[in-house]
Amino acid sequence: MRIRSTYGFRSGFAMAVFSAIAAAALLFCCHASLAYAETDNIDAAPSELQQSIEESSAAYNKASAEIEALEQHIAENTARIAELEEKIPVQREKSAAAMRVLYKMNSGGYSLVNAVIESGSFKEFLDRISYMTRVQNRSLQEIVQLTAMQEELEATRVELERQREEALKEQQAAKDALDEAMAIRQQVIEAAAREAAEQAAREEEQSQAEGQPEGEASDSTSGAPAVDPVNSGNTDRDTFIAEWAPRIDAYMAGYPLAGYGSVFAAAAWDYGVDPRFSPAISWVESSKGLYCYRSFNAWGWGGISWSSWEEAIDAHVRGLARGYGYTVSEAGAKKYCPPNWEHWYNTVCAEMGKI
């Protein structure tokens, strides 16, 4: 009886351990086995259209940074001008008083000869000379200080005017770059919308051919998520990030990629990609960064390791833009996950719909 009990205990324990290992292996396989992104598309060269998107985005970001720096300098120079304008009248009075002292010293007998005559001893003579020198130097310093402040005021005004003109140029450059980026982005988004509509039409035709009721989806794919209206291109970078960052952060809550919504959104804007695309793939490939098979690689992206989430997110979004297009598609799924592309495609679409 004892033998049987021990055997039963050991058998049950072994089965429990085996079940736990099998469950862990299954969980790992559900993610790691999907890491089939084609190496050729990871660092793909941008197409002419994609190159235009990246260049216009970079130009807009550069101009925006220049404007921010110029505005800071303008604020500093404006404050300095106000400070000088407040101090100069006081310094002008000090300078006038110093000039009167110098005039009195030069015209009132404060000369070397008088110092010799009026001194009772050599020490007294040296004291008189030292005093006269200090008074003269202090008076001259007041005058020099006034001159320096007036020169600085004039130079600061000139520099302020130059900075304002430069800021206007940069603002125009930023507007031009933004307009170009929006126009190109709109072309890409419209193309993605057409592709999604065509795909939906193909699925409808397939459903009807298979005898399914009209409007019922086939078992293969569920269709790409609709293009989100906020990503229609009619917005600037800051507005775009402010809209998408909290949505992505909410989606990532509780996972390693939580808190990187602004990084995802910024990269999506810079490269002209659906901001939901990369976050959704991170769920399919690694449970949002929970099970990475390479350092900071949450997307099954080749055999690459990165040193930070910021670096990894930017690289992945750039790779999607250059190798897979604006948003998820059947063609992209077949490249990203050839062995199981239908499941991968449907899951990515479903996850994008949650963001």
C-alpha positions as CSV (number, residue, x, y, z in Angstrom):
1,M,0.0,0.0,0.0
2,R,2.8,2.3,0.9
3,I,4.6,1.5,-2.4
4,R,1.5,2.2,-4.4
5,S,1.0,5.5,-2.6
6,T,4.5,6.6,-3.1
7,Y,4.4,5.6,-6.7
8,G,1.1,7.4,-7.2
9,F,2.5,10.5,-5.6
10,R,5.6,10.4,-7.7
11,S,3.6,9.7,-10.8
12,G,1.2,12.6,-10.1
13,F,4.1,14.9,-9.4
14,A,5.9,13.9,-12.6
15,M,2.7,14.5,-14.5
16,A,2.3,18.0,-13.0
17,V,5.9,18.9,-13.8
18,F,5.4,17.6,-17.3
19,S,2.2,19.6,-17.7
20,A,3.9,22.8,-16.5
21,I,6.8,22.3,-18.9
22,A,4.5,21.6,-21.8
23,A,2.4,24.7,-21.0
24,A,5.5,26.9,-20.8
25,A,6.8,25.4,-24.0
26,L,3.5,26.0,-25.7
27,L,3.4,29.6,-24.6
28,F,7.0,30.1,-25.8
29,C,6.2,28.5,-29.1
30,C,3.1,30.6,-29.6
31,H,5.4,33.6,-29.7
32,A,9.0,32.5,-30.5
33,S,8.0,30.3,-33.4
34,L,6.5,33.3,-35.1
35,A,9.8,35.1,-35.4
36,Y,10.3,34.7,-39.1
37,A,10.7,38.3,-40.3
38,E,12.7,38.1,-43.5
39,T,16.3,39.2,-43.1
40,D,16.3,41.0,-46.4
41,N,13.5,43.3,-45.3
42,I,15.0,44.2,-41.9
43,D,17.4,46.8,-43.3
44,A,15.7,47.3,-46.6
45,A,16.7,50.5,-48.6
46,P,13.8,52.9,-48.7
47,S,11.7,53.3,-51.9
48,E,11.7,56.7,-53.5
49,L,8.4,57.5,-51.8
50,Q,9.6,56.3,-48.4
51,Q,12.8,58.2,-48.8
52,S,10.7,61.4,-49.4
53,I,8.7,60.7,-46.3
54,E,11.8,60.3,-44.2
55,E,13.6,63.3,-45.7
56,S,10.6,65.6,-45.2
57,S,10.0,64.3,-41.7
58,A,13.7,64.9,-40.9
59,A,13.6,68.4,-42.4
60,Y,10.5,69.2,-40.3
61,N,12.1,67.9,-37.1
62,K,15.3,69.8,-37.8
63,A,13.4,73.1,-38.5
64,S,11.3,72.6,-35.4
65,A,14.4,72.1,-33.3
66,E,16.0,75.2,-34.8
67,I,12.9,77.2,-34.0
68,E,12.9,76.0,-30.4
69,A,16.5,76.9,-30.0
70,L,16.0,80.3,-31.6
71,E,13.0,81.0,-29.4
72,Q,15.1,80.2,-26.4
73,H,17.8,82.6,-27.6
74,I,15.3,85.3,-28.4
75,A,13.8,85.0,-24.9
76,E,17.2,85.3,-23.3
77,N,18.2,88.3,-25.4
78,T,14.9,90.0,-24.8
79,A,15.4,89.6,-21.1
80,R,19.0,90.9,-21.3
81,I,17.9,93.9,-23.3
82,A,15.2,94.7,-20.6
83,E,17.9,94.3,-17.9
84,L,20.3,96.6,-19.7
85,E,17.7,99.2,-20.3
86,E,16.9,99.2,-16.6
87,K,20.6,99.4,-15.5
88,I,21.9,101.9,-18.1
89,P,20.2,105.0,-16.6
90,V,21.6,104.2,-13.2
91,Q,25.1,103.6,-14.7
92,R,24.7,106.8,-16.8
93,E,24.3,108.8,-13.5
94,K,27.3,107.0,-12.0
95,S,29.3,107.8,-15.1
96,A,28.3,111.5,-15.0
97,A,29.3,111.7,-11.4
98,A,32.7,110.1,-12.2
99,M,33.3,112.6,-15.0
100,R,32.6,115.5,-12.6
101,V,35.1,114.0,-10.2
102,L,37.7,113.7,-12.9
103,Y,37.0,117.2,-14.1
104,K,37.5,118.6,-10.5
105,M,40.7,116.6,-10.1
106,N,42.1,118.0,-13.3
107,S,41.0,121.5,-12.8
108,G,41.1,121.9,-9.0
109,G,44.8,121.5,-8.3
110,Y,44.9,117.7,-7.9
111,S,48.2,117.4,-9.7
112,L,51.5,115.7,-9.0
113,V,53.2,119.1,-8.2
114,N,50.5,120.0,-5.7
115,A,50.8,116.6,-4.0
116,V,54.5,117.2,-3.5
117,I,54.0,120.7,-2.2
118,E,51.1,119.8,0.1
119,S,52.7,116.6,1.5
120,G,54.5,116.9,4.9
121,S,56.4,113.7,4.3
122,F,57.2,111.1,1.7
123,K,54.7,108.7,3.1
124,E,52.0,111.3,3.0
125,F,53.0,112.0,-0.6
126,L,52.6,108.3,-1.5
127,D,49.2,108.2,0.3
128,R,48.0,111.2,-1.7
129,I,49.2,109.7,-5.0
130,S,47.5,106.3,-4.1
131,Y,44.3,108.0,-3.2
132,M,44.2,110.1,-6.4
133,T,45.0,107.0,-8.5
134,R,42.1,105.0,-6.9
135,V,39.7,107.9,-7.4
136,Q,40.7,108.2,-11.1
137,N,40.6,104.5,-11.7
138,R,37.2,104.1,-10.1
139,S,35.8,107.0,-12.1
140,L,37.2,105.7,-15.3
141,Q,35.7,102.2,-14.6
142,E,32.3,103.8,-14.2
143,I,32.6,105.5,-17.6
144,V,34.0,102.3,-19.3
145,Q,31.2,100.3,-17.7
146,L,28.6,102.6,-19.2
147,T,30.2,102.4,-22.6
148,A,30.4,98.6,-22.4
149,M,26.7,98.3,-21.4
150,Q,25.6,100.6,-24.3
151,E,27.6,98.6,-26.8
152,E,26.2,95.3,-25.4
153,L,22.7,96.7,-25.6
154,E,23.1,97.7,-29.3
155,A,24.8,94.4,-30.2
156,T,22.0,92.4,-28.4
157,R,19.3,94.4,-30.3
158,V,21.0,93.6,-33.6
159,E,21.4,89.9,-32.7
160,L,17.8,89.8,-31.6
161,E,16.6,91.2,-34.9
162,R,18.7,88.6,-36.7
163,Q,17.3,85.8,-34.7
164,R,13.8,86.9,-35.3
165,E,14.4,86.9,-39.0
166,E,16.1,83.5,-38.8
167,A,13.1,82.2,-36.8
168,L,10.7,83.4,-39.5
169,K,12.8,81.5,-42.1
170,E,12.8,78.4,-40.0
171,Q,9.1,78.6,-39.5
172,Q,8.6,78.8,-43.2
173,A,11.0,75.9,-43.7
174,A,9.1,73.8,-41.1
175,K,5.8,74.6,-42.7
176,D,7.1,73.6,-46.2
177,A,8.6,70.4,-44.8
178,L,5.4,69.6,-42.9
179,D,3.2,70.2,-46.0
180,E,5.5,67.9,-48.0
181,A,5.4,65.3,-45.3
182,M,1.6,65.4,-45.1
183,A,1.1,65.3,-48.8
184,I,3.4,62.2,-49.2
185,R,1.9,60.6,-46.1
186,Q,-1.5,61.1,-47.5
187,Q,-0.6,59.2,-50.7
188,V,0.7,56.3,-48.7
189,I,-2.4,56.2,-46.4
190,E,-4.7,56.4,-49.4
191,A,-2.8,53.5,-51.1
192,A,-3.2,51.5,-47.9
193,A,-6.9,52.2,-47.7
194,R,-7.3,51.1,-51.4
195,E,-5.4,47.9,-50.7
196,A,-7.6,47.2,-47.7
197,A,-10.8,47.8,-49.7
198,E,-9.6,45.6,-52.5
199,Q,-8.7,42.9,-50.0
200,A,-12.1,43.1,-48.4
201,A,-13.7,42.9,-51.9
202,R,-11.6,39.8,-52.6
203,E,-12.7,38.2,-49.4
204,E,-16.3,39.0,-50.1
205,E,-16.0,37.3,-53.5
206,Q,-14.3,34.3,-52.0
207,S,-17.1,34.1,-49.4
208,Q,-19.8,34.1,-52.1
209,A,-17.9,31.6,-54.2
210,E,-17.7,29.3,-51.1
211,G,-21.5,29.7,-50.6
212,Q,-21.2,31.7,-47.4
213,P,-23.9,34.3,-46.6
214,E,-23.1,37.8,-47.9
215,G,-21.1,39.8,-45.4
216,E,-19.8,36.8,-43.5
217,A,-16.0,36.6,-43.4
218,S,-14.1,33.6,-44.7
219,D,-12.0,31.5,-42.4
220,S,-8.7,32.6,-43.9
221,T,-8.3,36.3,-43.0
222,S,-10.4,38.8,-41.2
223,G,-9.4,42.0,-43.1
224,A,-7.1,44.8,-42.2
225,P,-8.2,47.3,-39.6
226,A,-9.6,50.5,-40.9
227,V,-7.2,53.4,-41.4
228,D,-7.6,55.6,-38.3
229,P,-8.8,59.1,-39.2
230,V,-6.3,60.8,-36.9
231,N,-3.6,59.4,-39.0
232,S,-4.9,60.9,-42.2
233,G,-1.9,63.1,-42.5
234,N,-3.6,66.4,-41.5
235,T,-1.7,67.0,-38.3
236,D,1.7,68.0,-37.1
237,R,4.2,65.8,-35.2
238,D,3.4,67.1,-31.7
239,T,-0.3,66.7,-32.2
240,F,0.1,63.2,-33.6
241,I,2.3,62.1,-30.7
242,A,-0.1,63.6,-28.2
243,E,-3.0,61.7,-29.8
244,W,-1.3,58.3,-30.1
245,A,1.1,58.0,-27.2
246,P,-1.6,57.6,-24.5
247,R,-3.5,55.1,-26.6
248,I,-0.4,52.9,-27.1
249,D,0.6,53.3,-23.4
250,A,-2.9,52.1,-22.4
251,Y,-2.5,49.1,-24.7
252,M,0.9,48.3,-23.3
253,A,-0.1,48.7,-19.6
254,G,1.4,46.0,-17.4
255,Y,4.0,44.9,-19.9
256,P,7.7,45.7,-20.5
257,L,6.8,48.1,-23.3
258,A,4.5,50.2,-21.1
259,G,5.5,53.8,-21.1
260,Y,7.0,53.9,-24.5
261,G,3.9,55.1,-26.3
262,S,5.6,58.4,-27.3
263,V,8.5,56.6,-28.8
264,F,6.3,54.4,-30.9
265,A,4.2,57.4,-32.0
266,A,7.3,59.6,-32.8
267,A,8.8,56.8,-34.9
268,A,5.4,56.2,-36.7
269,W,5.2,59.9,-37.6
270,D,8.8,60.1,-38.7
271,Y,8.6,57.1,-41.0
272,G,5.0,57.4,-42.1
273,V,3.7,54.2,-40.5
274,D,0.4,53.2,-38.9
275,P,1.2,53.8,-35.2
276,R,-0.6,50.6,-34.2
277,F,1.4,48.4,-36.5
278,S,4.6,47.8,-34.4
279,P,2.8,47.6,-31.0
280,A,0.5,45.0,-32.3
281,I,3.3,42.9,-33.7
282,S,5.0,43.1,-30.3
283,W,2.1,41.2,-28.8
284,V,2.1,38.5,-31.4
285,E,5.8,37.9,-31.2
286,S,6.7,38.4,-27.5
287,S,3.6,39.4,-25.4
288,K,4.6,43.1,-25.6
289,G,8.2,42.5,-24.7
290,L,7.6,39.8,-22.0
291,Y,9.3,37.0,-23.9
292,C,12.1,38.5,-26.1
293,Y,14.4,35.9,-27.8
294,R,17.0,38.7,-28.3
295,S,17.9,41.7,-26.1
296,F,15.1,44.3,-26.5
297,N,13.8,42.5,-29.6
298,A,10.1,42.2,-29.1
299,W,9.1,41.6,-32.7
300,G,11.0,38.4,-33.9
301,W,13.0,40.8,-36.0
302,G,15.8,38.7,-37.5
303,G,18.6,37.8,-35.1
304,I,19.1,41.4,-33.9
305,S,19.7,42.6,-30.3
306,W,19.4,46.2,-29.3
307,S,20.7,48.2,-26.3
308,S,17.4,50.0,-25.4
309,W,13.7,50.0,-26.2
310,E,14.1,53.4,-27.8
311,E,16.7,52.1,-30.2
312,A,14.7,49.0,-30.9
313,I,11.4,50.7,-31.5
314,D,12.8,53.2,-33.9
315,A,14.6,50.4,-35.8
316,H,11.6,48.2,-36.0
317,V,9.2,51.0,-37.2
318,R,11.8,52.1,-39.8
319,G,12.1,48.5,-41.0
320,L,8.3,48.1,-41.3
321,A,8.1,51.3,-43.3
322,R,10.8,50.2,-45.7
323,G,10.1,46.5,-46.0
324,Y,6.4,46.0,-45.3
325,G,4.5,49.3,-46.0
326,Y,2.3,51.6,-44.1
327,T,0.2,49.0,-42.3
328,V,-0.5,45.3,-42.0
329,S,-1.3,43.5,-45.3
330,E,-1.5,39.9,-46.5
331,A,1.5,40.4,-48.6
332,G,3.5,41.7,-45.6
333,A,2.2,38.8,-43.4
334,K,3.5,36.3,-45.9
335,K,7.0,37.9,-45.7
336,Y,7.0,38.4,-42.0
337,C,5.7,35.0,-40.9
338,P,5.6,32.7,-43.9
339,P,4.8,29.4,-42.1
340,N,1.7,30.8,-40.3
341,W,0.9,34.0,-42.1
342,E,-2.9,33.8,-41.9
343,H,-2.9,33.4,-38.1
344,W,-0.2,36.1,-37.8
345,Y,-2.2,38.5,-40.0
346,N,-5.5,38.0,-38.2
347,T,-3.9,38.4,-34.8
348,V,-2.1,41.5,-35.8
349,C,-5.3,43.0,-37.2
350,A,-7.2,42.1,-34.1
351,E,-4.5,43.7,-31.8
352,M,-4.4,46.8,-33.9
353,G,-8.1,47.2,-33.5
354,K,-7.6,47.4,-29.7
355,I,-5.3,50.4,-29.8
